[in-house]
Amino acid sequence: MNYFVGVDVGGTTSTISIGDPDQRLRCISKQFPTRSLDGPEATVADITNQIVIESEALGLNVDQLRQVSLATPGPATIDGVLLSTPNLDARKWNRCPIRELLQQSLRRLNPSVGVKYIGDGQAAALGEFAIRTGAIQWDEKPLNDADSANLTPTPTDVHTLFMVAVGTGLGGGEVRQGETIRGREGRAGHVGHLMLPVDAFRYEYDRSLKVGNALNTAESAVSLTALTHQLGYRLTLGQWRDHPLNQAEGSIRDKAKKLRELAAADDPLAVQLFDDQANALGITLLMVNYIGDFDLLVIGGGVCDLSASMRERYLQTVEQAYHQHALDGFRELPLISFSVCGDQASVIGALLDAYR
């Protein structure tokens, strides 16, 4: 049996998916460290090794591997050469031909395998579209009651969608009439680098985070990188001097990763930070919809793992910010929904891209 593989390389972790010839998702690996600081060779070796491990666990041999699609943060060329990607150390990754390196590595095991490339935001949008419309069958998708509601509108109603993926950075991608919009050079969807108004930030310090070559971007307000930057400052303020995170061990980034858990317990600082993020995201989605006029706007990435009450609050805040800033002709809210794929949208989208 031939099989297909999707790969999602993130700034922090990577993931593998495997599908059979009937476009049924057979497995999604656990996340494994990207080891980006060790350079592309280490990352490619880890991906190759993980593909072998996951294949063997399903009783498959790498000789049966037909096609792989690789998704990474951008910007990158349409053929998968990375271009000063903000979430990967440019000293080791700039101009890295990541698609070609992975293909070379896999062809040592299977000379006929091919590797394609797709941006991670584009892949996330494609993955969301695939699950909502049944283009890929996922028998074990982790839906709860709240997620089931997110499957509306029905698949026949979803012709266009834009998805933002909130992770280490902020990725994005568009699907229109079932096709990923890649752009002339493959760079379409870089929503994280849209410029926000200054009132999207609570403090002047929050605006000082430079992402890529610009300040006041969506990614500098909506990402784990942004949360880390903002948390470090707020813990210096008198209001939060006695906050438990000031006594906690670890780096500011380690502490930022605890914010979802704290928000679930109604911690005021954590709730404030996610409120600010959701407000900025609402403005970002409005700008996206001004251009695309989509059937569906989808929020994916790590924020999908917020508690049920925080997810509801987050979504309401997004919608309020969208409505508050919208032109009258855009004040009728489009459907805005959390992803039904969660943090796995990109690796599912990469798999669908491998089939194509």
URTA-V919588 format. One record per backbone hydrogen bond with DSSP energy under -1.0 kcal/mol. NH is the residue of the N-H (numbers start at 1). CO is the residue of the C=O. If there is no record, write none. Layout:
nh = <NH/NH>
co = <CO/CO>
This chain:
nh = <3/4/5/6/7/8/9/10/14/15/17/18/19/20/23/25/26/27/29/32/34/38/39/43/44/45/46/47/48/49/50/51/52/53/54/55/56/57/59/60/64/65/66/68/69/70/71/77/80/82/83/88/92/93/94/95/96/98/99/101/102/103/104/105/106/107/109/110/113/114/116/118/120/123/124/125/126/127/128/129/130/131/132/133/135/136/137/141/143/148/149/151/152/157/158/159/161/162/163/164/165/166/167/171/173/175/176/177/179/181/188/191/193/194/196/200/201/207/208/211/214/218/219/221/222/224/225/227/228/229/230/231/232/233/234/235/236/237/240/241/243/246/247/255/256/257/258/259/262/263/264/266/267/271/272/273/274/275/276/277/278/279/280/281/282/283/284/285/286/287/288/289/290/291/292/293/297/298/299/300/302/304/305/306/311/312/313/314/315/316/317/318/319/320/321/322/323/324/325/330/331/333/337/339/344/345/348/349/350/351/352/353/354/355/356>
co = <64/19/67/17/69/15/71/13/32/8/6/27/4/24/20/137/18/18/16/14/12/35/36/39/40/41/42/43/44/45/46/47/48/49/50/51/52/53/56/55/61/62/3/114/5/116/7/81/77/96/75/85/89/89/90/82/93/96/80/97/98/99/100/101/102/103/106/106/110/66/68/70/72/119/120/121/122/123/124/125/126/127/128/129/130/130/23/138/141/144/145/148/149/154/155/157/175/296/173/298/171/300/169/165/163/161/179/159/176/174/182/189/190/191/216/197/198/204/205/214/211/194/192/218/218/167/168/223/224/225/226/227/228/229/230/231/233/234/237/238/240/243/244/251/252/253/255/256/258/259/260/263/262/267/268/269/270/271/272/273/274/275/276/277/278/279/280/281/282/283/284/285/286/287/288/289/335/162/337/164/166/301/302/303/307/308/309/310/311/312/313/314/315/316/317/318/319/320/321/327/328/331/297/299/341/342/344/345/346/347/348/349/350/351/352>
